[in-house]
Amino acid sequence: MTQGATLHAPARPAGVPAHLEDGEAVYTPNQLWERSKMPRDLIRSAITGGYLPAYNAGRGDKPRYLVRWADFLAWRETLRVGQK
């Protein structure tokens, strides 16, 4: 399985390091868990509850969720505590 597949592949602007993540890359909940170390059940419940936008690439009663990296980062920021 290709990790971080993109919906479309925009060219990287000159001067942008290759290690910077493309916000259009999509990941499964397990891949997000592996990258972020956030609780797997928290990620999945955020998707099914509508708090974390995702694409359903599955069929019928067997969903296969894909989440854009940029959407994951935006959702993760909503969980931050202790800032004034």
Secondary structure, DSSP 8 states (H G I E B T S, - for coil): --TTEESS-----TT--TTS--TTEEE-HHHHHHHH---HHHHHHHHHTTSS--EE-SBTTB--EEEEHHHHHHHHHHT--S--
